Amino acid sequence: MKKIVLKEKKVSDDFLIASFEFENPFNDNTQDFIKPGQFLMLKNRTEPILAKPFSVLNTNRNGFKMLIKIIGRFTDYLSNAVSGETFLYRGPYGTAFEKKLDLSKKIITIGGGCGAAPILFFNEHYFENIEKTIIGFKNDSIRNLINIDEAVYESLSGKTVIDELNEYLLLRNKVGKPIVLACGSSSMCQELHKHSLEMNYQLFVSLDERMGCGMGMCKGCPIKTKSGIKMVCKDGPVFNSDEIIWEW
Ligand SMILES: Cc1cc2nc3c(=O)[nH]c(=O)nc-3n(C[C@H](O)[C@H](O)[C@H](O)COP(=O)(O)OP(=O)(O)OC[C@H]3O[C@@H](n4cnc5c(N)ncnc54)[C@H](O)[C@@H]3O)c2cc1C
């Protein structure tokens, strides 16, 4: 695993933004260290726990930023870590969104909670491809960390990202079947799949699955698809939702 140093950290109630610095910066400023859709496996040096998968929010030659939801042992540890602490990472792993999407078309992007990270990273890389973006959070505590123009807060508006998408699609005045790329909880992706059938759009979902190795070796993140069992880490995390056997 490679070393990275926690440079800066901002914490709100249930999220944090962590900036990490590489031990050795890349020489080339345009270096594509990681592509939107891919993820890194991250761990601390002191605890005997497996590395955990995280997307990046953005990256440059010196390091990368992550948007992290505090939900358990590692994320809690990170929320209490101090600047200067060394962490370990390996990767990038997974298939970049660009490999599964037709980038000659416009795309509607949807992020739920920490699923905002890969979506905002994708938007930054492919801004010319973005038709519309909706980023949903349960509450607005994230505003203490980051200003996201496209954010909607369920606690304030009473609307989920699916409600917002539905409203947009009903008023949409564009030629061609809408294409939606979404990243969020399993329940959000599952609801979106049902909605895509009702509203007739093409949906790609980046799945948030518990992972062991992150590179397809441990077979710990299986998903049933129309073309057999696939590993979310290696064959995904992004899939065409029509390919997934959701009942599994
Ligand atoms: C490809 C990919 C990219 C990801 N990117 C991000 C990201 O950018 N930001 C972010 O905050 N999180 C992201 N995640 C989720 C992240 O990996 C988990 O939240 C993290 O592993 C939790 O570690 P922990 O030790 O804090 O929690 P643990 O102590 O391991 O678990 C705490 C609780 O959370 C549940 N849990 C753990 N992992 C997941 C999971 N993947 N999905 C649903 N429930 C889970 C456990 O069952 C348990 O109930 C991503 C996951 C994947 C697969």
PDBQT file of the ligand as one rigid body, heavy atoms in Angstrom, charges set to zero:
ROOT
HETATM    1  C1  LIG A 301     -17.150   1.985  -4.810  1.00  0.00    +0.000 C 
HETATM    2  C2  LIG A 301     -17.466   2.605  -3.470  1.00  0.00    +0.000 A 
HETATM    3  C3  LIG A 301     -17.213   3.940  -3.263  1.00  0.00    +0.000 A 
HETATM    4  C4  LIG A 301     -17.514   4.529  -2.026  1.00  0.00    +0.000 A 
HETATM    5  N1  LIG A 301     -17.267   5.857  -1.886  1.00  0.00    +0.000 NA
HETATM    6  C5  LIG A 301     -17.564   6.452  -0.716  1.00  0.00    +0.000 A 
HETATM    7  C6  LIG A 301     -17.332   7.840  -0.541  1.00  0.00    +0.000 A 
HETATM    8  O1  LIG A 301     -16.853   8.551  -1.428  1.00  0.00    +0.000 OA
HETATM    9  N2  LIG A 301     -17.650   8.382   0.668  1.00  0.00    +0.000 N 
HETATM   10  C7  LIG A 301     -18.190   7.618   1.678  1.00  0.00    +0.000 A 
HETATM   11  O2  LIG A 301     -18.472   8.159   2.755  1.00  0.00    +0.000 OA
HETATM   12  N3  LIG A 301     -18.409   6.319   1.529  1.00  0.00    +0.000 NA
HETATM   13  C8  LIG A 301     -18.123   5.702   0.363  1.00  0.00    +0.000 A 
HETATM   14  N4  LIG A 301     -18.351   4.371   0.227  1.00  0.00    +0.000 N 
HETATM   15  C9  LIG A 301     -18.884   3.624   1.367  1.00  0.00    +0.000 C 
HETATM   16  C10 LIG A 301     -17.746   3.315   2.346  1.00  0.00    +0.000 C 
HETATM   17  O3  LIG A 301     -16.911   2.341   1.803  1.00  0.00    +0.000 OA
HETATM   18  C11 LIG A 301     -18.300   2.798   3.698  1.00  0.00    +0.000 C 
HETATM   19  O4  LIG A 301     -19.129   3.782   4.261  1.00  0.00    +0.000 OA
HETATM   20  C12 LIG A 301     -17.141   2.493   4.633  1.00  0.00    +0.000 C 
HETATM   21  O5  LIG A 301     -16.542   1.296   4.223  1.00  0.00    +0.000 OA
HETATM   22  C13 LIG A 301     -17.599   2.370   6.060  1.00  0.00    +0.000 C 
HETATM   23  O6  LIG A 301     -16.482   2.021   6.822  1.00  0.00    +0.000 OA
HETATM   24  P1  LIG A 301     -16.522   2.087   8.410  1.00  0.00    +0.000 P 
HETATM   25  O7  LIG A 301     -15.378   1.298   8.951  1.00  0.00    +0.000 OA
HETATM   26  O8  LIG A 301     -16.658   3.489   8.880  1.00  0.00    +0.000 OA
HETATM   27  O9  LIG A 301     -17.903   1.375   8.762  1.00  0.00    +0.000 OA
HETATM   28  P2  LIG A 301     -18.086  -0.107   9.361  1.00  0.00    +0.000 P 
HETATM   29  O10 LIG A 301     -17.698  -0.080  10.809  1.00  0.00    +0.000 OA
HETATM   30  O11 LIG A 301     -17.436  -1.111   8.473  1.00  0.00    +0.000 OA
HETATM   31  O12 LIG A 301     -19.649  -0.276   9.216  1.00  0.00    +0.000 OA
HETATM   32  C14 LIG A 301     -20.573   0.566   9.908  1.00  0.00    +0.000 C 
HETATM   33  C15 LIG A 301     -21.987   0.277   9.411  1.00  0.00    +0.000 C 
HETATM   34  O13 LIG A 301     -22.106   0.666   8.023  1.00  0.00    +0.000 OA
HETATM   35  C16 LIG A 301     -22.453  -0.434   7.216  1.00  0.00    +0.000 C 
HETATM   36  N5  LIG A 301     -21.662  -0.322   5.973  1.00  0.00    +0.000 N 
HETATM   37  C17 LIG A 301     -20.321  -0.466   5.840  1.00  0.00    +0.000 A 
HETATM   38  N6  LIG A 301     -19.951  -0.315   4.544  1.00  0.00    +0.000 NA
HETATM   39  C18 LIG A 301     -21.086  -0.059   3.845  1.00  0.00    +0.000 A 
HETATM   40  C19 LIG A 301     -21.377   0.158   2.481  1.00  0.00    +0.000 A 
HETATM   41  N7  LIG A 301     -20.422   0.149   1.529  1.00  0.00    +0.000 N 
HETATM   42  N8  LIG A 301     -22.662   0.367   2.125  1.00  0.00    +0.000 NA
HETATM   43  C20 LIG A 301     -23.639   0.369   3.039  1.00  0.00    +0.000 A 
HETATM   44  N9  LIG A 301     -23.447   0.154   4.350  1.00  0.00    +0.000 NA
HETATM   45  C21 LIG A 301     -22.186  -0.057   4.756  1.00  0.00    +0.000 A 
HETATM   46  C22 LIG A 301     -22.051  -1.667   8.034  1.00  0.00    +0.000 C 
HETATM   47  O14 LIG A 301     -22.839  -2.790   7.690  1.00  0.00    +0.000 OA
HETATM   48  C23 LIG A 301     -22.331  -1.215   9.451  1.00  0.00    +0.000 C 
HETATM   49  O15 LIG A 301     -23.708  -1.312   9.747  1.00  0.00    +0.000 OA
HETATM   50  C24 LIG A 301     -18.072   3.757  -0.987  1.00  0.00    +0.000 A 
HETATM   51  C25 LIG A 301     -18.311   2.403  -1.187  1.00  0.00    +0.000 A 
HETATM   52  C26 LIG A 301     -18.027   1.843  -2.411  1.00  0.00    +0.000 A 
HETATM   53  C27 LIG A 301     -18.311   0.384  -2.628  1.00  0.00    +0.000 C 
ENDROOT
TORSDOF 0
